Amino acid sequence: MADSTTPLSTASTSAAAQNARAQISQNTNQPTGPNTGPNTGQPKSVIGSDFQTFLEMLTTQMQNQDPLNPIDSSDYAVQLATFSSVEQQVLTNDLLTGLLANVSASGVTQLAALVGMEARSTAPARFDGAPLSLTPEIDRRADAAWLVVTDETGAEVQRHALALTGGTLDWAGVDDTGTPLPAGLYGFTVENFASGKPISDTPVATYSEVIEAQNLNGGTRLVLQGGATVAADEVLALRRPD
């Protein structure tokens, strides 16, 4: 029967070292619970607990090594370096989580500042009886141009000849008899002609009030009065309402 005081074999000592490293990795990679930012003390306390466990296991490993074949000092150095690397990774991940939360909050604040502004875009504009200010852009090659008005379904409801000099005009929203058109969304396009043939179509931009700003799939979309939407990078100008 073997003596209970017999030192551990080299194989047992090596296995203990491997188990210690595995336990350290397992402890430091366990979930640490919700994180509310870089100032939370939870990750620090978890790492401190893991380090204490690491020291206890390292001490036990040293006490049970084979005196005739002790563990090489480089093995201890590897274990210390491994724990230090994992510790830094956990702290870095915690810091990045806090930074992303701050950036997200800042983004929401910036979006809120857009609500109530008037955005100039080629999205359909809401007509509710008040004239809409339009600034058609005429193709320089054109010798004739027409303003084409479409409703929410895309159907043409009106067509007006435009002066080639361009400039701002007020669209009253009435038909040829002077009857107001129904309230709703209307789109505006300039059809350019040269020698009686169409050469280009130019969308007409209008100002509409921003009623909502959305952060979707990494991009920002603005919801305009009447329900039309436009991507933030398609907005040509912003102004405060009169």
Secondary structure, 3 states (H helix, E strand, C coil): CCCCCCCCCHHHHHHHHHHHHHHHHHHHCCCCCCCCCCCCCHHHHHHHHHHHHHHHHHHHHHHCCCCCCCCCHHHHHHHHHHHHHHHHHHHHHHHHHHHHHHHHHHHHHHHHHHCCCEEEECCCEEECCCCEEECCCCCCCCCEEEEEEECCCCCEEEEEEECCCCCCEEECCECCCCCECCCEEEEEEEEEEECCEEEEEEECCEEEEEEEEEEECCEEEEEECCCCEEEHHHCCEEECCC
